[in-house]
């Protein structure tokens, strides 16, 4: 994907926040690999990078399809420009697109403090598999496989959960899960 072209044409999409019903619904498989899908992916990447986040699933932008984007490698730096204003510069892009992903193998375990663009301001330790094997399709519909570990494995599991209608707070203890559910519902009502 040509990121220079993407940066010029990216559109900022609205991110759905918990407890929106779309976040608890299993997404439908992608069957049409069209230019519209490519445009959606570009807009999702634009939105993810500027949110800022390292992953974004289609249900988080109101599209109930089995698609997510991620980039666990990019750098985000705040710099002062020549006019004295602070600006954010992004570099070292490594965008990845996963369509109709299926986790086919897992091993080990790890715990990592996760956050979510759909649950702003909440960060909690979540137990995940250390290493996973994933089969998925690309923007052309071609099939691929990847073995991922550490941060990439965590992000893949987090985003794949969104496709299954699971927000990361569902993986917390009942006490914490209920606390955040009540808090988020109360904030939505305001």
Protein Blocks (a to p, Z undefined) as FASTA:
>chain_A
ZZklmmmmpccddddddfbfklmcccdddfbdcfklmmmmmmmmmmmmmmpccbdcfkln
opacddddddfkbccdddddfkopacdddehiacdddehiacfbdedjdddddddfklgh
iacdddddfbdcdddddfkopacddddehjllmmmmmmmmmmnopafklmmcfklmmmmm
mmmmmmmmZZ
